Amino acid sequence: MKVYEQLAQSLQARINCERSGNTEWHVRHSEAIESACKEYLPSGSGFDCGTRFDFDKSTPNRLVLNTDFHHMDEHGGYDGWTEHQVIVTPSLVFRFDVRVTGRDRNDIKEYIASEFECALNSDMRET
């Protein structure tokens, strides 16, 4: 199963548990989503704060991920941050589309989209 599929399915399961009042499994699905984000989505190498799943803005057909990027200057020193939302929606042609919001400092949004596309399309490891 692909990472984006697991996130969407776990979110739908979490919503179902919330509607039915199943608090135990609601927590388990929330933890599974957070764990998948921590394990599979960009962290480090500029994504120094990792990736956070936005439970309030996400739906099974629209995943919203929050990340920050730590920029470097031409001398290799850190020189500031930009904040971004990565919005993942279904695509009839390419499985999913990725849109990145926030400031496009140093054309970073294209790089962020590419990193997330690769991570979201990777296979989950069997447990």
Helices and strands as residue ranges (DSSP letters): H 3-20, H 23-40, E 51-53, E 63-72, E 78-91, E 95-100, G 105-107, H 108-120
